[in-house]
Amino acid sequence: MCTCPNGQVSPSCGSKSVQHCNIRCMNGGSCSDDHCLCQKGYTGTHCGQPVCENGCLNGGRCVAPNRCACTYGFTGPQCERDYRTGPCFTLVTNQMCQGQLSGIVCTKTLCCATVGRAWGHPCEMCPAQPSPCRRGFIPNIRTGACQDVDECQAIPGICQGGKCINAVGSFECKCPAGHKFNEVTQKCDDIDECSTIPGICEGGECSNTISSYFCKCPSGYATTSDGTGCIGEYIATVNFTQANLCQVYQNLCINGRCIPTPGSYRCECKKGFELDIRGECIEEYHGLCSSGPGITASGNDINECALNPDICPNGVCENLRGTYKCICNSGYEVDSTGKVCLDIDECAVNRLLCDNGLCRNTPGSFTCTCPKGFVYKPDLQTCEDPICAKGYSRIRGNQCDDVDECVVFPGVCTNGHCVNTMGSFICQCPSGMILDATGRRCIDIRLESCYLRHDDEDCTSPIGGRHRLDACCCSVGASWGPDCDECPIRSTPEYEALCPRGPGFSTRGEVVNGKPFYKDINECKMIPRLCTYGKCRNTIGSFRCKCDNGFALDSDERNCTGNQESRRFK
């Protein structure tokens, strides 16, 4: 074998290497004895299949030698880096995720490296042993070295009511007297001495207070000297309906002022403290960003663009109230967060780009390398044979023959049937589907019922109205259509074919900058009954429920039920 000046590998470098060939070789491959000798990085009958030596992870596809096209939420040479964000859970019981941290969405790496035991929506179990770093550490995004996570800064609200102290690979929560650390909520909870100390207030009634308790003794009894019980032979009994409890019990309203009321009392809290649901004074929690992200404590907007001129690589930063967005340069597209400009792999987006030659993606653009005897046509962005027209290839001398694109490019008609024509091909779609603007993908346009539940071929909880298949199954739907067809499971090939952008996006077949355009699904508008007893807010690729006071998310995380404080999720 010879390595020719043009980079081809063939038995010889003369003109015979491109003549007398009955098979078409792509990506710089050469023909010998009617079969292709592929360049390094390609394989297949026509050298049309790129080779990624280390493979592509997390559903990524090999689109060029050692180059993976990653699914939404993943990046890196092998799609190994997960940058999806979601809720973090501290407890898993019977394979059910509980203990969602309130006020925070984070990456799976950060969640599982700190206090999380599960992550995401739907939730995914954290590995027993995180990799490549042990718990308490995450890899540096640039060097890959394991670095300590400062949980006190990374997790807003952790150790609320106490003092959080970071340690290498962990943290310590020091709770005040009368409190203990709750492993589920990651906060300091008041110890209810009345229910935890056996025999407390014997002979009377125990009343719990923040950090302490007091005993209410019946007529004829008084509290013991240490305040832990009731004893008889009390000369001056206390009438609780008339007595000033603030004077009788000196430990009421810690961190506040006790105000007597008929038969009871109430607390007025000191500055920096607030009443909890029991009427006791606890320390106010403002969190790391009391006015919300991107806003100062005084309510002024933070101009992230001015603070960090390099905040939008490959784009221009535009400041917004409480946040910012990136306007990307040509050849780049913004991700779902609106804050990262990703390179568009033109070679992967358009498989016929640099047709008859080798397409190489470059940052913000691409290059075409044409084999010997072919000429690059900038207007067509293909390598054209000066003898044979587009869609034809030389077989012997100057003799041209039609190229069967349906054979050379298997799968060129997604969800449809490829029909070869002289010099080209067409895609035919089944009934109920139409071609998108690329002419190579069939999309389902039928409008049918969408259901939230699917149990044993039984569809329940219709959401109302009629919806397309992708709008239903790529959002929160479980089944679709008159035949109660179950939606494909996430991460399966069927789901990725239906929802190529990932959950929360659908397409009507539009093309922007030569790439299919996927529109965010507004779940709040599509399903008005979401977030009962709360407010539904659409987000890019998902939605969020903010529950009314006194309500919390149910197990499905789609509605609010009356219990505990409101929590948020993505």
C-alpha positions as a printed Julia matrix, in Angstrom:
570×3 Matrix{Float64}:
   0.0    0.0     0.0
   1.09   3.55   -0.78
   0.3    6.8     1.02
  -0.23   9.27   -1.82
   0.49  13.05   -1.74
  -3.24  13.77   -1.45
  -3.47  11.62    1.68
  -5.13   8.6     0.07
  -4.04   5.05    0.85
  -4.11   2.84   -2.24
  -2.07   0.21   -4.11
  -0.66   2.93   -6.35
  -0.75   6.71   -6.69
  -1.31   6.8   -10.42
  -4.49   7.74  -12.21
  -5.55   4.09  -12.3
  -6.42   4.32   -8.6
  -9.49   6.38   -9.48
 -10.39   4.61  -12.71
 -12.19   1.34  -13.49
 -14.14   1.43  -10.21
 -17.63   0.0    -9.84
 -18.14   1.28   -6.3
 -18.26   4.77   -4.88
 -15.81   5.54   -2.05
 -16.46   8.45    0.33
 -14.35  10.54    2.71
 -11.15  10.23    0.7
 -11.32   6.46    0.34
  -9.88   4.81   -2.79
 -11.13   1.91   -4.85
  -9.23  -1.34   -5.42
 -10.72  -4.42   -7.06
 -14.22  -3.0    -6.68
 -13.99  -2.41   -2.93
 -13.03   0.67   -0.91
  -9.79   1.23    0.96
 -10.81   3.69    3.68
  -8.79   6.51    5.17
  -7.95   6.27    8.86
 -11.01   7.11   10.93
 -13.58   5.64    8.52
 -15.0    2.22    7.8
 -17.9    0.62    5.94
 -18.55  -0.55    2.39
 -18.38   3.03    1.07
 -16.13   4.44    3.85
 -19.17   6.35    5.04
 -19.07   5.32    8.71
 -16.77   7.32   11.01
 -14.9    5.54   13.79
 -14.73   6.83   17.38
 -12.03   4.71   19.0
 -13.22   5.31   22.58
 -16.93   5.24   21.75
 -19.66   7.8    22.52
 -21.42   7.75   25.9
 -24.88   8.8    27.11
 -26.6    8.31   23.76
 -24.01  10.25   21.72
 -23.4    9.41   18.04
 -20.1    9.12   16.24
 -20.3   11.69   13.39
 -16.63  12.09   12.45
 -13.35  10.38   13.35
 -13.09  10.5    17.15
 -15.88  13.12   17.29
 -19.19  12.53   19.03
 -22.44  14.45   18.56
 -23.93  14.53   22.06
 -27.58  14.41   23.08
 -29.03  17.38   24.96
 -27.47  17.82   28.42
 -24.13  16.16   27.7
 -20.81  17.43   26.4
 -17.14  16.41   26.21
 -15.1   14.4    23.66
 -17.1   11.25   24.5
 -20.26  13.01   25.77
 -19.09  12.01   29.23
 -19.8   15.33   30.96
 -23.36  15.79   32.21
 -24.44  19.44   32.55
 -28.19  18.84   33.0
 -29.7   20.53   36.06
 -32.48  19.22   38.25
 -33.72  18.74   41.83
 -31.56  17.04   44.46
 -33.01  14.47   46.89
 -31.48  13.45   50.22
 -33.51  10.3    50.85
 -34.57   7.23   48.86
 -37.24   4.99   50.39
 -38.65   1.98   48.53
 -37.14   3.39   45.33
 -39.07   6.64   45.91
 -37.12   9.91   46.01
 -37.85  12.1    49.02
 -36.31  15.01   50.87
 -36.0   17.38   47.9
 -33.73  20.3    48.76
 -35.78  23.48   48.51
 -34.6   26.48   46.51
 -31.92  24.69   44.5
 -31.42  22.98   41.15
 -27.97  21.62   40.38
 -26.06  19.14   38.24
 -26.14  15.45   39.05
 -22.39  15.57   39.73
 -22.75  18.26   42.41
 -25.83  16.67   43.98
 -24.34  13.17   44.25
 -20.96  14.48   45.4
 -22.48  16.28   48.4
 -25.7   15.47   50.28
 -27.76  13.89   47.49
 -28.86  10.27   47.24
 -30.88  10.8    44.04
 -31.21  13.5    41.39
 -33.39  14.7    38.53
 -36.97  14.6    37.32
 -37.75  11.75   37.01
 -35.17  11.0    39.67
 -32.04   8.92   39.06
 -30.24   7.11   41.86
 -26.79   8.44   42.78
 -24.01   5.85   42.43
 -22.85   4.19   45.64
 -19.31   5.32   44.87
 -19.18   8.51   42.74
 -16.64   8.48   39.91
 -14.05   9.71   39.11
 -13.92  11.55   42.46
 -15.08  10.28   45.84
 -17.95  11.94   47.71
 -17.15  15.48   48.74
 -15.08  16.18   45.62
 -15.87  17.02   41.98
 -13.5   17.07   38.98
 -12.15  20.42   37.86
 -13.76  21.21   34.5
 -10.4   22.26   32.98
  -7.76  20.04   34.63
  -9.9   17.06   35.63
  -8.27  17.04   39.09
 -10.57  16.25   42.03
 -11.29  19.37   44.1
 -13.14  19.82   47.38
 -16.75  21.03   47.29
 -17.58  23.79   49.76
 -21.06  22.54   50.65
 -21.72  25.61   52.78
 -21.5   27.82   49.67
 -22.7   25.39   47.0
 -26.0   24.41   48.66
 -28.19  27.39   49.68
 -30.0   26.84   52.98
 -27.83  23.96   54.18
 -27.54  23.88   57.96
 -30.31  26.49   58.32
 -30.66  27.46   61.96
 -27.07  26.46   62.72
 -23.51  27.17   61.62
 -22.11  25.4    58.55
 -18.37  24.66   58.62
 -16.7   23.31   55.48
 -14.15  20.52   55.77
 -12.05  18.77   53.15
 -14.38  16.27   51.5
 -17.29  17.04   53.82
 -18.86  19.64   56.12
 -20.05  20.0    59.7
 -23.3   21.54   60.89
 -23.15  22.93   64.43
 -26.66  23.29   65.77
 -27.52  25.47   68.81
 -28.54  23.93   72.14
 -31.89  22.23   71.99
 -31.53  21.48   68.26
 -30.26  18.57   66.19
 -29.2   18.19   62.55
 -31.82  16.64   60.25
 -30.13  14.42   57.64
 -33.13  14.65   55.3
 -33.79  18.41   55.29
 -30.14  19.29   56.0
 -31.34  21.83   58.6
 -31.2   22.24   62.37
 -34.51  21.13   63.85
 -35.72  21.96   67.33
 -35.64  18.98   69.7
 -39.11  18.28   71.07
 -38.17  17.38   74.61
 -41.8   16.54   75.37
 -41.73  13.55   73.02
 -38.08  12.52   73.36
 -37.45  12.6    77.14
 -39.29   9.76   78.93
 -41.24  10.87   82.01
 -40.8   14.57   81.36
 -43.28  16.77   83.25
 -44.57  13.76   85.16
 -47.86  14.65   86.8
 -48.44  17.58   84.45
 -48.49  18.65   80.79
 -45.32  19.27   78.78
 -45.27  22.22   76.35
 -42.38  22.38   73.87
 -40.64  25.68   73.03
 -37.72  26.53   70.77
 -34.59  25.11   72.38
 -36.47  24.21   75.57
 -39.83  23.3    77.17
 -41.93  24.03   80.26
 -44.33  22.04   82.44
 -47.95  23.03   83.05
 -48.94  21.55   86.39
 -52.54  20.9    87.52
 -54.21  22.67   90.41
 -52.48  21.86   93.69
 -49.14  21.08   92.04
 -46.03  23.09   91.25
 -43.02  22.55   89.03
 -39.94  21.0    90.59
 -36.87  23.14   91.18
 -35.25  21.9    87.96
 -38.47  22.43   85.99
 -38.71  18.8    84.8
 -41.86  17.66   86.65
 -44.75  18.49   88.94
 -44.95  17.93   92.71
 -47.79  18.32   95.21
 -48.09  20.39   98.38
 -48.08  23.63   96.38
 -49.68  26.34   98.45
 -50.38  28.96   95.78
 -51.64  27.18   92.7
 -51.55  28.71   89.24
 -54.79  29.49   87.41
 -53.73  29.14   83.75
 -56.84  30.88   82.47
 -56.01  34.04   84.41
 -52.25  33.88   85.06
 -49.62  35.84   83.17
 -47.71  32.91   81.64
 -44.87  35.22   80.59
 -44.16  35.85   84.29
 -44.79  32.3    85.47
 -42.39  30.79   82.87
 -39.27  32.8    82.21
 -38.01  30.68   79.26
 -40.85  31.49   76.88
 -40.16  33.37   73.61
 -36.42  32.84   73.39
 -35.09  35.32   70.79
 -38.17  37.49   71.31
 -40.5   39.25   73.75
 -43.32  37.37   75.46
 -46.75  39.08   75.27
 -49.42  37.62   77.6
 -52.86  36.84   76.21
 -55.92  35.4    78.02
 -54.92  31.87   79.0
 -51.87  31.88   76.7
 -49.13  34.08   75.2
 -47.63  35.22   71.91
 -44.11  36.15   70.84
 -42.79  39.33   69.24
 -39.47  38.45   67.65
 -36.24  40.42   67.81
 -34.71  41.84   64.64
 -33.22  39.05   62.58
 -35.75  36.48   63.81
 -39.18  35.43   62.55
 -42.15  33.39   63.8
 -42.34  29.75   62.75
 -45.58  27.8    62.33
 -45.7   27.16   66.12
 -45.43  30.85   66.98
 -41.82  30.63   68.22
 -38.97  32.91   67.13
 -36.38  31.37   64.82
 -33.52  32.96   62.91
 -34.54  34.47   59.57
 -33.13  32.69   56.56
 -32.14  34.93   53.68
 -29.87  32.49   51.88
 -26.87  33.35   49.8
 -28.93  35.59   47.46
 -31.8   37.03   49.51
 -33.36  38.89   46.57
 -32.89  36.03   44.14
 -30.14  35.24   41.61
 -28.69  38.18   39.74
 -30.12  40.74   42.2
 -28.3   42.46   45.06
 -29.72  42.43   48.59
 -30.93  46.01   48.0
 -32.86  44.92   44.89
 -30.5   46.26   42.2
 -29.73  44.22   39.09
 -26.23  42.72   38.77
 -24.71  43.3    35.33
 -23.04  39.94   34.75
 -21.76  41.12   31.34
 -19.75  43.93   32.94
 -18.49  41.76   35.8
 -17.09  39.11   33.46
 -16.25  40.27   29.92
 -15.5   36.64   28.93
 -18.83  35.3    30.17
 -20.08  34.44   26.64
 -17.21  32.84   24.68
 -18.05  32.73   20.95
 -20.87  35.23   21.45
 -21.98  38.59   22.8
 -23.42  38.98   26.3
 -26.76  40.8    26.74
 -27.64  41.8    30.31
 -31.18  41.12   31.56
 -32.91  41.8    34.86
 -31.63  39.15   37.25
 -29.76  37.23   34.57
 -28.19  37.48   31.1
 -28.21  35.7    27.76
 -25.67  35.01   25.02
 -26.15  36.05   21.4
 -23.94  33.59   19.53
 -21.58  34.23   16.63
 -22.15  32.64   13.23
 -21.44  28.91   13.38
 -22.54  28.64   17.02
 -25.9   28.07   18.7
 -27.07  28.83   22.21
 -27.87  25.93   24.54
 -31.12  25.51   26.47
 -29.91  27.74   29.32
 -29.28  30.64   26.94
 -25.86  31.11   28.53
 -23.51  28.86   26.53
 -22.64  29.1    22.83
 -22.04  25.64   21.39
 -20.25  24.97   18.13
 -22.56  23.77   15.35
 -21.16  20.61   13.8
 -22.15  21.37   10.22
 -20.82  18.0     9.07
 -23.18  16.16   11.45
 -26.17  18.41   10.74
 -25.94  18.03    6.95
 -24.7   14.59    5.98
 -24.51  15.62    2.31
 -22.2   18.55    3.05
 -18.88  18.12    1.2
 -20.52  15.36   -0.82
 -17.89  13.19   -2.57
 -15.22  14.58   -0.21
 -14.23  14.78    3.44
 -16.01  17.24    5.74
 -14.1   18.39    8.83
 -15.8   20.47   11.49
 -13.89  23.49   12.77
 -14.82  25.97   15.55
 -17.63  28.03   14.05
 -17.29  26.6    10.57
 -16.12  23.57    8.52
 -13.73  22.65    5.72
 -14.05  20.37    2.73
 -11.22  18.22    1.37
 -11.91  16.91   -2.13
 -10.25  13.79   -3.59
  -8.06  14.02   -6.64
 -10.01  14.76   -9.77
 -12.83  16.58   -7.94
 -13.42  20.33   -7.6
 -14.97  22.12   -4.62
 -18.08  24.15   -5.51
 -18.59  26.89   -2.87
 -22.17  27.59   -3.94
 -23.14  23.93   -3.49
 -20.61  23.22   -0.72
 -19.81  19.88   -2.34
 -16.97  18.24   -4.21
 -18.09  17.89   -7.81
 -16.68  15.72  -10.56
 -15.98  18.02  -13.54
 -17.08  15.18  -15.82
 -20.17  13.88  -13.99
 -23.06  16.01  -12.7
 -24.23  16.0    -9.08
 -25.82  12.7    -8.17
 -23.63  10.78  -10.61
 -20.18   9.22  -10.31
 -17.55   7.97  -12.73
 -17.36   4.22  -13.13
 -15.01   3.76  -16.14
 -13.06   6.51  -17.82
 -15.5    9.32  -18.49
 -18.58   7.11  -18.15
 -21.02   8.39  -15.46
 -23.62   6.41  -13.57
 -26.36   7.4   -11.12
 -25.52   7.22   -7.4
 -28.13   5.35   -5.35
 -28.21   7.66   -2.3
 -30.61   5.29   -0.53
 -27.84   2.66   -0.44
 -24.87   4.99    0.07
 -26.62   6.94    2.86
 -28.66   4.39    4.82
 -31.18   6.07    7.09
 -31.12   9.31    5.09
 -34.94   9.49    5.32
 -35.73   9.53    9.05
 -39.15   7.95    9.77
 -39.73   7.63    6.01
 -38.89   5.59    2.91
 -36.05   6.56    0.56
 -36.72   6.33   -3.18
 -33.76   6.73   -5.54
 -34.15   8.93   -8.62
 -31.77   9.71  -11.46
 -29.2   12.07   -9.97
 -31.0   12.42   -6.64
 -33.53  10.82   -4.28
 -36.8   11.64   -2.54
 -38.22  10.77    0.88
 -41.75   9.4     1.09
 -43.64   9.67    4.38
 -46.33   7.3     5.67
 -49.91   8.49    6.14
 -50.27  11.2     8.79
 -46.7   12.43    8.42
 -45.11  15.19    6.33
 -41.57  16.1     5.35
 -39.82  18.82    7.31
 -37.98  21.68    5.62
 -34.83  19.58    5.15
 -36.74  17.11    2.97
 -35.13  14.22    4.87
 -37.22  13.82    8.02
 -40.87  12.8     8.35
 -42.72  14.33   11.29
 -46.05  13.21   12.71
 -48.67  15.97   12.43
 -51.71  14.03   13.64
 -53.63  15.62   16.52
 -54.93  13.14   19.09
 -55.65  12.87   22.83
 -52.74  12.87   25.29
 -52.89  11.01   28.62
 -50.86  11.48   31.81
 -51.18   7.86   32.93
 -50.81   4.46   31.23
 -51.48   1.31   33.26
 -51.92  -2.13   31.69
 -52.97  -0.76   28.29
 -55.43   1.57   30.04
 -55.11   5.31   29.37
 -56.32   7.7    32.09
 -56.03  11.39   33.02
 -56.51  13.0    29.59
 -55.12  16.53   29.55
 -57.8   18.01   27.29
 -57.55  19.15   23.7
 -55.72  17.38   20.87
 -51.95  17.3    20.6
 -49.2   16.01   18.34
 -47.29  12.89   19.32
 -44.01  14.66   20.1
 -45.71  17.46   22.08
 -47.37  14.79   24.25
 -44.59  12.24   24.73
 -41.67  14.7    24.83
 -43.29  16.55   27.75
 -45.23  14.87   30.57
 -47.51  12.53   28.6
 -47.55   8.78   29.24
 -49.63   7.64   26.26
 -51.19   9.08   23.1
 -53.81   8.45   20.45
 -57.05   6.51   20.07
 -55.21   3.19   20.45
 -53.63   4.25   23.77
 -50.08   3.94   22.42
 -47.59   4.12   25.29
 -44.97   6.84   24.96
 -41.39   5.6    24.48
 -39.2    5.42   27.57
 -36.5    8.06   27.91
 -32.96   7.21   26.76
 -34.26   4.54   24.37
 -33.6    4.8    20.6
 -37.35   5.26   20.05
 -37.46   8.23   22.43
 -34.37   9.84   20.93
 -35.86   9.48   17.44
 -39.09  11.16   18.56
 -37.45  13.75   20.84
 -33.95  14.39   19.39
 -33.52  17.61   21.4
 -34.53  15.86   24.61
 -37.54  16.31   26.94
 -39.51  19.54   26.73
 -39.02  20.26   22.99
 -41.05  19.58   19.83
 -40.65  20.49   16.16
 -42.94  21.62   13.35
 -40.33  20.94   10.7
 -38.77  24.42   10.54
 -35.07  24.82    9.73
 -32.94  27.67   11.12
 -29.36  28.18    9.91
 -29.53  24.85    8.12
 -30.49  22.99   11.3
 -33.88  21.64   12.47
 -35.51  24.07   14.91
 -36.96  22.61   18.1
 -39.42  24.73   20.07
 -39.84  24.63   23.84
 -43.1   23.01   24.97
 -45.08  25.28   27.31
 -46.42  22.64   29.7
 -48.25  25.28   31.81
 -50.31  26.36   28.79
 -50.71  22.84   27.43
 -51.96  21.43   30.77
 -53.79  24.21   32.69
 -54.46  21.98   35.72
 -50.75  21.56   36.5
 -49.58  22.92   39.87
 -52.92  22.79   41.71
 -52.75  25.1    44.76
 -49.73  26.79   43.26
 -48.44  28.63   40.21
 -46.96  26.94   37.14
 -44.03  28.68   35.47
 -42.69  27.45   32.16
 -38.92  27.01   31.87
 -36.75  26.05   28.91
 -37.26  22.31   28.42
 -39.46  21.89   31.51
 -41.65  23.73   34.02
 -41.65  24.66   37.7
 -44.34  24.64   40.38
 -44.25  27.2    43.15
 -46.72  26.09   45.81
 -48.9   28.44   47.81
 -48.11  28.89   51.51
 -48.93  25.74   53.46
 -48.69  23.46   50.41
 -45.91  21.22   49.09
 -45.32  19.18   45.94
 -46.95  15.76   45.76
 -45.08  12.58   44.86
 -45.64  13.18   41.12
 -44.17  16.68   41.53
 -46.9   18.16   39.35
 -49.36  19.46   41.95
 -49.33  20.9    45.47
 -50.88  19.3    48.53
 -51.52  20.85   51.92
 -48.44  20.08   53.92
 -45.21  21.8    54.9
 -43.62  24.64   53.02
 -43.62  25.09   49.25
 -40.8   23.63   47.27
 -39.55  24.19   43.77
 -38.42  21.82   41.09
 -37.21  21.91   37.51
